[in-house]
């Protein structure tokens, strides 16, 4: 199953998965991208974990991408004297930006000092992922005076959302800027930006990443985490300013309401594919497996539906970072993805109806898909420098595996996130016929094609020029 799986798996590293032996088993189970969550740990922790990932992958004989996930603004309550309080419906509770002493049943301080300027009477605040609901009665100075509409246990540093959005916190904080420098020191393949509201947030993040990575001659891919209500109207422009998006269903659900999220997820996946961007579906996908060895039926359906929607990757957070069954969770997820893919409809002819192309390399990529599908090819092979040809191919559903052969390690790692793309490292001759022969030998050594198999291969002349794919050849393996 794992070998045939097209959908990629993103797994978060944490205390449960930072032992080399555990990580090695996780990679063997099918992890394609390792996420480092910069909301926890020090810079040195992340540097050490990145080193562990690279070394473990090398020992396992495969490459995975590393995604550095920035914390973003801390829109949270402060700490309580007893670590937590039990809020009761109908009681008053004050969120006080100037409070320095620990919180109690009457109120608590704020990490986010701008909250009193962002809210007004009548607003609804949702705390702890929406489990606690407060109605704002009014604002006096630094105090936001609220009434508890839906009570419950509130503990230290729980998050705050405003229903419908409207918090002014910038997407990139001083900590994020420092974390970008840390991530670029180990050449993270992707940087995930938390809480972007506009394309400008992503453009600023790209500038910061490119400056920090310049000395390493590295350019990471940027993933916009869609988790604010304000991001929805700007979705298309945010997409265009990014290399991909993450459907971050936790904070997004709190701001727009749980019921709105499934349709938004489908819309985001569809839009990402249309704009040749990657998309990751995240949050609570296998939540019960933090403590249980098997997923719920609802979780199985959730993962399968994301696959059927066309997501590039499904993501695990606490399930692999702190859960009891990190390896088993990945195995279950890989099996669900593979089963769902077997039920997919391939509608390439309909996909291409009315399509026009302004680029030769894009036309070649689409031509390879169409030909391979109708001819029943064993594989599609792309000799690629930048990975663009493989990305375009991966935007369409096809049950023919795409093998992307590149001489660049950074390109190989970046392509680990592309749906149905198996990236392989291979030095390429500057002479076309030699390069094609080397590619076939490479594929035969790995058992991908055998004598007599038909496969489609794309490349560019002159060889090695980025964006130069201009040739499609149908071959029968010798």
KEKE-779991 format. One record per residue (C-alpha): residue in one letter; chain; y, z negated, x negated; residue number from 1. Coordinates in steps of 0.1 Angstrom, whole numbers, plus 5000, padded with zeros to 4 digits. Example, Ala and Ser with C-alpha at 12.3 -4.5 7.8 and 13.67 -1.06 7.14 Angstrom:
<tigus>
TIGU  aa  ch    yy    zz    xx    i
TIGU   A   A  4955  4922  4877    1
TIGU   S   A  4989  4929  4863    2
</tigus>
This chain:
<tigus>
TIGU  aa  ch    yy    zz    xx    i
TIGU   X   A  5000  5000  5000    1
TIGU   X   A  5025  4989  4974    2
TIGU   X   A  5022  5022  4955    3
TIGU   X   A  5030  5043  4986    4
TIGU   X   A  5058  5021  4999    5
TIGU   X   A  5092  5039  5001    6
TIGU   X   A  5114  5009  5012    7
TIGU   X   A  5125  4987  4983    8
TIGU   X   A  5124  4949  4982    9
TIGU   X   A  5153  4928  4969   10
TIGU   X   A  5143  4892  4959   11
TIGU   X   A  5166  4864  4950   12
TIGU   X   A  5159  4844  4919   13
TIGU   X   A  5161  4806  4921   14
TIGU   X   A  5142  4774  4912   15
TIGU   X   A  5110  4786  4929   16
TIGU   X   A  5110  4819  4910   17
TIGU   X   A  5124  4812  4876   18
TIGU   X   A  5091  4806  4858   19
TIGU   X   A  5080  4837  4838   20
TIGU   X   A  5045  4836  4853   21
TIGU   X   A  5058  4834  4889   22
TIGU   X   A  5083  4862  4883   23
TIGU   X   A  5056  4884  4868   24
TIGU   X   A  5035  4880  4899   25
TIGU   X   A  5066  4888  4921   26
TIGU   X   A  5072  4920  4902   27
TIGU   X   A  5035  4929  4905   28
TIGU   X   A  5037  4922  4943   29
TIGU   X   A  5064  4948  4946   30
TIGU   X   A  5100  4935  4938   31
TIGU   X   A  5123  4964  4929   32
TIGU   X   A  5156  4946  4926   33
TIGU   X   A  5163  4910  4915   34
TIGU   X   A  5193  4893  4930   35
TIGU   X   A  5212  4866  4911   36
TIGU   X   A  5232  4845  4936   37
TIGU   X   A  5265  4835  4919   38
TIGU   X   A  5272  4809  4946   39
TIGU   X   A  5248  4786  4926   40
TIGU   X   A  5244  4778  4890   41
TIGU   X   A  5265  4783  4858   42
TIGU   X   A  5273  4814  4839   43
TIGU   X   A  5247  4804  4813   44
TIGU   X   A  5221  4800  4841   45
TIGU   X   A  5227  4836  4852   46
TIGU   X   A  5226  4850  4816   47
TIGU   X   A  5193  4832  4810   48
TIGU   X   A  5178  4845  4843   49
TIGU   X   A  5189  4881  4836   50
TIGU   X   A  5173  4878  4801   51
TIGU   X   A  5141  4865  4818   52
TIGU   X   A  5141  4894  4843   53
TIGU   X   A  5145  4921  4815   54
TIGU   X   A  5118  4905  4794   55
TIGU   X   A  5093  4900  4822   56
TIGU   X   A  5098  4936  4835   57
TIGU   X   A  5093  4949  4800   58
TIGU   X   A  5060  4929  4797   59
TIGU   X   A  5050  4943  4831   60
TIGU   X   A  5057  4979  4820   61
TIGU   X   A  5082  4986  4847   62
TIGU   X   A  5120  4984  4853   63
TIGU   X   A  5138  4966  4881   64
TIGU   X   A  5175  4965  4889   65
TIGU   X   A  5196  4933  4887   66
TIGU   X   A  5221  4927  4914   67
TIGU   X   A  5249  4901  4907   68
TIGU   X   A  5260  4887  4941   69
TIGU   X   A  5295  4873  4940   70
TIGU   X   A  5303  4841  4958   71
TIGU   X   A  5336  4852  4974   72
TIGU   X   A  5361  4828  4989   73
TIGU   X   A  5348  4792  4997   74
TIGU   X   A  5357  4788  5033   75
TIGU   X   A  5341  4754  5037   76
TIGU   X   A  5347  4719  5048   77
TIGU   X   A  5349  4691  5021   78
TIGU   X   A  5325  4662  5015   79
TIGU   X   A  5317  4633  5038   80
TIGU   X   A  5314  4596  5027   81
TIGU   X   A  5278  4594  5039   82
TIGU   X   A  5270  4631  5031   83
TIGU   X   A  5270  4640  5068   84
TIGU   X   A  5282  4631  5103   85
TIGU   X   A  5269  4637  5138   86
TIGU   X   A  5296  4654  5159   87
TIGU   X   A  5294  4647  5196   88
TIGU   X   A  5305  4672  5224   89
TIGU   X   A  5340  4665  5237   90
TIGU   X   A  5352  4643  5208   91
TIGU   X   A  5382  4651  5186   92
TIGU   X   A  5378  4662  5150   93
TIGU   X   A  5405  4670  5124   94
TIGU   X   A  5402  4696  5096   95
TIGU   X   A  5428  4684  5071   96
TIGU   X   A  5438  4706  5042   97
TIGU   X   A  5457  4677  5025   98
TIGU   X   A  5429  4651  5029   99
TIGU   X   A  5415  4639  4996  100
TIGU   X   A  5393  4610  5007  101
TIGU   X   A  5357  4617  5019  102
TIGU   X   A  5353  4627  5055  103
TIGU   X   A  5341  4607  5085  104
TIGU   X   A  5335  4611  5123  105
TIGU   X   A  5372  4617  5128  106
TIGU   X   A  5378  4644  5103  107
TIGU   X   A  5372  4660  5069  108
TIGU   X   A  5390  4677  5041  109
TIGU   X   A  5389  4715  5034  110
TIGU   X   A  5380  4736  5004  111
TIGU   X   A  5399  4764  5021  112
TIGU   X   A  5435  4751  5021  113
TIGU   X   A  5450  4781  5040  114
TIGU   X   A  5430  4773  5073  115
TIGU   X   A  5460  4757  5090  116
TIGU   X   A  5481  4789  5086  117
TIGU   X   A  5452  4811  5098  118
TIGU   X   A  5445  4795  5131  119
TIGU   X   A  5464  4786  5164  120
TIGU   X   A  5457  4767  5196  121
TIGU   X   A  5429  4784  5216  122
TIGU   X   A  5410  4797  5185  123
TIGU   X   A  5373  4790  5181  124
TIGU   X   A  5359  4778  5148  125
TIGU   X   A  5322  4780  5140  126
TIGU   X   A  5307  4757  5114  127
TIGU   X   A  5273  4757  5096  128
TIGU   X   A  5264  4792  5106  129
TIGU   X   A  5276  4788  5142  130
TIGU   X   A  5255  4757  5150  131
TIGU   X   A  5287  4737  5155  132
TIGU   X   A  5316  4750  5176  133
TIGU   X   A  5351  4736  5175  134
TIGU   X   A  5380  4746  5198  135
TIGU   X   A  5415  4744  5181  136
TIGU   X   A  5439  4723  5202  137
TIGU   X   A  5468  4728  5178  138
TIGU   X   A  5480  4727  5142  139
TIGU   X   A  5503  4701  5128  140
TIGU   X   A  5513  4705  5091  141
TIGU   X   A  5480  4706  5071  142
TIGU   X   A  5459  4694  5100  143
TIGU   X   A  5439  4716  5123  144
TIGU   X   A  5432  4694  5154  145
TIGU   X   A  5401  4704  5173  146
TIGU   X   A  5378  4694  5201  147
TIGU   X   A  5340  4695  5196  148
TIGU   X   A  5326  4721  5220  149
TIGU   X   A  5291  4721  5206  150
TIGU   X   A  5282  4692  5184  151
TIGU   X   A  5255  4685  5159  152
TIGU   X   A  5249  4674  5123  153
TIGU   X   A  5277  4685  5099  154
TIGU   X   A  5271  4679  5062  155
TIGU   X   A  5289  4685  5029  156
TIGU   X   A  5305  4719  5021  157
TIGU   X   A  5293  4737  5052  158
TIGU   X   A  5309  4771  5059  159
TIGU   X   A  5337  4778  5084  160
TIGU   X   A  5341  4811  5104  161
TIGU   X   A  5367  4820  5129  162
TIGU   X   A  5353  4838  5160  163
TIGU   X   A  5365  4873  5160  164
TIGU   X   A  5376  4871  5123  165
TIGU   X   A  5412  4866  5111  166
TIGU   X   A  5409  4844  5080  167
TIGU   X   A  5432  4856  5053  168
TIGU   X   A  5411  4846  5022  169
TIGU   X   A  5410  4874  4996  170
TIGU   X   A  5376  4889  4989  171
TIGU   X   A  5379  4883  4952  172
TIGU   X   A  5386  4849  4938  173
TIGU   X   A  5394  4837  4903  174
TIGU   X   A  5357  4826  4900  175
TIGU   X   A  5345  4860  4911  176
TIGU   X   A  5366  4877  4884  177
TIGU   X   A  5350  4854  4858  178
TIGU   X   A  5316  4860  4873  179
TIGU   X   A  5321  4898  4870  180
TIGU   X   A  5327  4893  4833  181
TIGU   X   A  5295  4873  4831  182
TIGU   X   A  5275  4899  4850  183
TIGU   X   A  5288  4927  4828  184
TIGU   X   A  5278  4908  4797  185
TIGU   X   A  5242  4915  4807  186
TIGU   X   A  5250  4948  4823  187
TIGU   X   A  5240  4940  4859  188
TIGU   X   A  5231  4972  4876  189
TIGU   X   A  5248  4963  4909  190
TIGU   X   A  5276  4939  4919  191
TIGU   X   A  5276  4927  4955  192
TIGU   X   A  5311  4919  4968  193
TIGU   X   A  5313  4892  4994  194
TIGU   X   A  5336  4893  5025  195
TIGU   X   A  5354  4926  5018  196
TIGU   X   A  5378  4935  5047  197
TIGU   X   A  5391  4969  5035  198
TIGU   X   A  5384  4997  5010  199
TIGU   X   A  5411  4982  4988  200
TIGU   X   A  5389  4951  4982  201
TIGU   X   A  5362  4973  4969  202
TIGU   X   A  5385  4995  4948  203
TIGU   X   A  5398  4963  4931  204
TIGU   X   A  5363  4951  4924  205
TIGU   X   A  5354  4984  4909  206
TIGU   X   A  5384  4983  4886  207
TIGU   X   A  5375  4948  4875  208
TIGU   X   A  5339  4958  4869  209
TIGU   X   A  5348  4989  4849  210
TIGU   X   A  5372  4970  4827  211
TIGU   X   A  5347  4942  4820  212
TIGU   X   A  5319  4967  4814  213
TIGU   X   A  5338  4992  4792  214
TIGU   X   A  5328  4977  4759  215
TIGU   X   A  5291  4981  4770  216
TIGU   X   A  5297  5017  4782  217
TIGU   X   A  5283  5006  4815  218
TIGU   X   A  5293  5013  4851  219
TIGU   X   A  5276  4992  4878  220
TIGU   X   A  5270  5002  4914  221
TIGU   X   A  5291  4983  4939  222
TIGU   X   A  5276  4969  4971  223
TIGU   X   A  5299  4958  4999  224
TIGU   X   A  5285  4929  5019  225
TIGU   X   A  5296  4935  5055  226
TIGU   X   A  5300  4900  5069  227
TIGU   X   A  5335  4899  5084  228
TIGU   X   A  5346  4911  5118  229
TIGU   X   A  5376  4929  5101  230
TIGU   X   A  5352  4950  5081  231
TIGU   X   A  5337  4967  5111  232
TIGU   X   A  5367  4989  5121  233
TIGU   X   A  5371  4998  5083  234
TIGU   X   A  5334  5005  5078  235
TIGU   X   A  5337  5041  5069  236
TIGU   X   A  5365  5037  5043  237
TIGU   X   A  5347  5006  5028  238
TIGU   X   A  5315  5028  5025  239
TIGU   X   A  5333  5056  5008  240
TIGU   X   A  5348  5031  4983  241
TIGU   X   A  5313  5016  4975  242
TIGU   X   A  5280  5028  4963  243
TIGU   X   A  5262  5010  4991  244
TIGU   X   A  5265  4983  5017  245
TIGU   X   A  5246  4952  5026  246
TIGU   X   A  5241  4943  5063  247
TIGU   X   A  5248  4906  5058  248
TIGU   X   A  5237  4894  5092  249
TIGU   X   A  5244  4856  5087  250
TIGU   X   A  5282  4854  5085  251
TIGU   X   A  5286  4887  5105  252
TIGU   X   A  5266  4872  5134  253
TIGU   X   A  5288  4841  5134  254
TIGU   X   A  5320  4862  5136  255
TIGU   X   A  5310  4889  5160  256
TIGU   X   A  5282  4871  5180  257
TIGU   X   A  5244  4873  5175  258
TIGU   X   A  5240  4898  5203  259
TIGU   X   A  5262  4924  5186  260
TIGU   X   A  5244  4925  5153  261
TIGU   X   A  5212  4946  5160  262
TIGU   X   A  5233  4976  5172  263
TIGU   X   A  5258  4971  5143  264
TIGU   X   A  5228  4971  5119  265
TIGU   X   A  5216  5004  5132  266
TIGU   X   A  5251  5019  5131  267
TIGU   X   A  5256  5008  5095  268
TIGU   X   A  5223  5021  5083  269
TIGU   X   A  5229  5055  5100  270
TIGU   X   A  5264  5057  5086  271
TIGU   X   A  5253  5048  5050  272
TIGU   X   A  5227  5075  5051  273
TIGU   X   A  5252  5101  5064  274
TIGU   X   A  5276  5093  5036  275
TIGU   X   A  5249  5093  5008  276
TIGU   X   A  5252  5056  5002  277
TIGU   X   A  5224  5030  4999  278
TIGU   X   A  5220  5002  5024  279
TIGU   X   A  5203  4968  5021  280
TIGU   X   A  5193  4948  5052  281
TIGU   X   A  5195  4910  5046  282
TIGU   X   A  5194  4875  5060  283
TIGU   X   A  5165  4855  5075  284
TIGU   X   A  5141  4884  5073  285
TIGU   X   A  5111  4862  5065  286
TIGU   X   A  5128  4828  5070  287
TIGU   X   A  5098  4810  5083  288
TIGU   X   A  5080  4817  5050  289
TIGU   X   A  5102  4793  5032  290
TIGU   X   A  5077  4767  5044  291
TIGU   X   A  5049  4787  5060  292
TIGU   X   A  5023  4810  5043  293
TIGU   X   A  5026  4836  5070  294
TIGU   X   A  5056  4852  5088  295
TIGU   X   A  5062  4850  5126  296
TIGU   X   A  5056  4880  5147  297
TIGU   X   A  5093  4883  5153  298
TIGU   X   A  5100  4885  5116  299
TIGU   X   A  5073  4912  5112  300
TIGU   X   A  5091  4932  5139  301
TIGU   X   A  5125  4926  5123  302
TIGU   X   A  5114  4939  5089  303
TIGU   X   A  5096  4969  5105  304
TIGU   X   A  5126  4978  5126  305
TIGU   X   A  5149  4978  5096  306
TIGU   X   A  5124  5002  5079  307
TIGU   X   A  5123  5024  5109  308
TIGU   X   A  5161  5025  5111  309
TIGU   X   A  5160  5039  5075  310
TIGU   X   A  5172  5010  5054  311
TIGU   X   A  5168  5016  5016  312
TIGU   X   A  5159  4979  5010  313
TIGU   X   A  5151  4947  5027  314
TIGU   X   A  5162  4915  5011  315
TIGU   X   A  5148  4880  5006  316
TIGU   X   A  5171  4850  4999  317
TIGU   X   A  5159  4814  5002  318
TIGU   X   A  5123  4827  5008  319
TIGU   X   A  5120  4836  4971  320
TIGU   X   A  5148  4814  4956  321
TIGU   X   A  5136  4780  4969  322
TIGU   X   A  5106  4787  4992  323
TIGU   X   A  5071  4775  4987  324
TIGU   X   A  5055  4810  4989  325
TIGU   X   A  5077  4835  4969  326
TIGU   X   A  5048  4858  4959  327
TIGU   X   A  5031  4857  4993  328
TIGU   X   A  5064  4865  5010  329
TIGU   X   A  5068  4897  4989  330
TIGU   X   A  5032  4907  4995  331
TIGU   X   A  5037  4903  5033  332
TIGU   X   A  5070  4922  5032  333
TIGU   X   A  5055  4951  5012  334
TIGU   X   A  5026  4954  5036  335
TIGU   X   A  5050  4954  5067  336
TIGU   X   A  5072  4981  5051  337
TIGU   X   A  5042  5003  5042  338
TIGU   X   A  5027  5001  5077  339
TIGU   X   A  5061  5008  5094  340
TIGU   X   A  5066  5039  5072  341
TIGU   X   A  5033  5053  5083  342
TIGU   X   A  5047  5054  5119  343
TIGU   X   A  5080  5072  5109  344
TIGU   X   A  5089  5105  5124  345
TIGU   X   A  5099  5132  5099  346
TIGU   X   A  5125  5154  5114  347
TIGU   X   A  5138  5173  5084  348
TIGU   X   A  5144  5206  5103  349
TIGU   X   A  5167  5187  5128  350
TIGU   X   A  5184  5168  5099  351
TIGU   X   A  5194  5201  5083  352
TIGU   X   A  5206  5219  5114  353
TIGU   X   A  5243  5226  5111  354
TIGU   X   A  5245  5212  5075  355
TIGU   X   A  5268  5229  5050  356
TIGU   X   A  5271  5222  5013  357
TIGU   X   A  5300  5225  4989  358
TIGU   X   A  5279  5216  4958  359
TIGU   X   A  5251  5236  4942  360
TIGU   X   A  5232  5204  4931  361
TIGU   X   A  5233  5190  4966  362
TIGU   X   A  5219  5223  4980  363
TIGU   X   A  5191  5223  4955  364
TIGU   X   A  5182  5187  4964  365
TIGU   X   A  5180  5196  5001  366
TIGU   X   A  5161  5228  4993  367
TIGU   X   A  5135  5208  4974  368
TIGU   X   A  5129  5185  5004  369
TIGU   X   A  5126  5213  5029  370
TIGU   X   A  5102  5233  5007  371
TIGU   X   A  5081  5204  4996  372
TIGU   X   A  5077  5193  5033  373
TIGU   X   A  5067  5226  5046  374
TIGU   X   A  5045  5235  5016  375
TIGU   X   A  5027  5202  5016  376
TIGU   X   A  5036  5194  4980  377
TIGU   X   A  5020  5164  4963  378
TIGU   X   A  5053  5152  4948  379
TIGU   X   A  5090  5161  4944  380
TIGU   X   A  5103  5157  4909  381
TIGU   X   A  5139  5155  4898  382
TIGU   X   A  5150  5157  4862  383
TIGU   X   A  5183  5138  4865  384
TIGU   X   A  5209  5124  4843  385
TIGU   X   A  5231  5105  4868  386
TIGU   X   A  5206  5100  4896  387
TIGU   X   A  5227  5119  4922  388
TIGU   X   A  5200  5145  4930  389
TIGU   X   A  5174  5117  4937  390
TIGU   X   A  5200  5099  4958  391
TIGU   X   A  5206  5129  4980  392
TIGU   X   A  5169  5135  4984  393
TIGU   X   A  5164  5099  4994  394
TIGU   X   A  5188  5101  5024  395
TIGU   X   A  5162  5120  5044  396
TIGU   X   A  5128  5108  5057  397
TIGU   X   A  5099  5126  5040  398
TIGU   X   A  5064  5114  5033  399
TIGU   X   A  5064  5132  5000  400
TIGU   X   A  5071  5108  4971  401
TIGU   X   A  5102  5116  4949  402
TIGU   X   A  5098  5110  4912  403
TIGU   X   A  5131  5108  4893  404
TIGU   X   A  5127  5114  4856  405
TIGU   X   A  5158  5104  4835  406
TIGU   X   A  5165  5098  4798  407
TIGU   X   A  5189  5070  4807  408
TIGU   X   A  5177  5034  4812  409
TIGU   X   A  5208  5025  4832  410
TIGU   X   A  5201  5054  4856  411
TIGU   X   A  5164  5044  4859  412
TIGU   X   A  5174  5009  4869  413
TIGU   X   A  5200  5019  4894  414
TIGU   X   A  5176  5043  4911  415
TIGU   X   A  5152  5013  4917  416
TIGU   X   A  5172  5007  4949  417
TIGU   X   A  5169  5042  4963  418
TIGU   X   A  5144  5046  4992  419
TIGU   X   A  5113  5067  4984  420
TIGU   X   A  5124  5072  4948  421
TIGU   X   A  5101  5062  4919  422
TIGU   X   A  5123  5063  4888  423
TIGU   X   A  5107  5070  4854  424
TIGU   X   A  5122  5070  4819  425
TIGU   X   A  5116  5102  4800  426
TIGU   X   A  5134  5118  4771  427
TIGU   X   A  5142  5154  4780  428
TIGU   X   A  5142  5184  4758  429
TIGU   X   A  5174  5205  4757  430
TIGU   X   A  5151  5236  4762  431
TIGU   X   A  5143  5241  4799  432
TIGU   X   A  5107  5253  4797  433
TIGU   X   A  5098  5226  4772  434
TIGU   X   A  5114  5199  4795  435
TIGU   X   A  5094  5212  4825  436
TIGU   X   A  5061  5211  4805  437
TIGU   X   A  5069  5176  4792  438
TIGU   X   A  5076  5165  4828  439
TIGU   X   A  5043  5178  4841  440
TIGU   X   A  5024  5161  4812  441
TIGU   X   A  5043  5128  4820  442
TIGU   X   A  5032  5130  4856  443
TIGU   X   A  4996  5138  4848  444
TIGU   X   A  4994  5109  4823  445
TIGU   X   A  5004  5086  4851  446
TIGU   X   A  4980  5101  4876  447
TIGU   X   A  5008  5113  4899  448
TIGU   X   A  4996  5149  4899  449
TIGU   X   A  4963  5165  4888  450
TIGU   X   A  4952  5200  4879  451
TIGU   X   A  4957  5223  4909  452
TIGU   X   A  4983  5201  4927  453
TIGU   X   A  5015  5218  4939  454
TIGU   X   A  5048  5200  4933  455
TIGU   X   A  5085  5208  4935  456
TIGU   X   A  5107  5202  4905  457
TIGU   X   A  5145  5204  4901  458
TIGU   X   A  5166  5205  4870  459
TIGU   X   A  5199  5219  4856  460
TIGU   X   A  5208  5245  4830  461
TIGU   X   A  5221  5237  4805  462
TIGU   X   A  5198  5206  4804  463
TIGU   X   A  5214  5171  4803  464
TIGU   X   A  5247  5180  4820  465
TIGU   X   A  5256  5155  4847  466
TIGU   X   A  5259  5170  4881  467
TIGU   X   A  5244  5203  4868  468
TIGU   X   A  5212  5205  4889  469
TIGU   X   A  5210  5242  4898  470
TIGU   X   A  5173  5251  4897  471
TIGU   X   A  5143  5245  4920  472
TIGU   X   A  5108  5255  4909  473
TIGU   X   A  5075  5252  4927  474
TIGU   X   A  5047  5246  4903  475
TIGU   X   A  5009  5243  4904  476
TIGU   X   A  4998  5217  4878  477
TIGU   X   A  4977  5233  4850  478
</tigus>
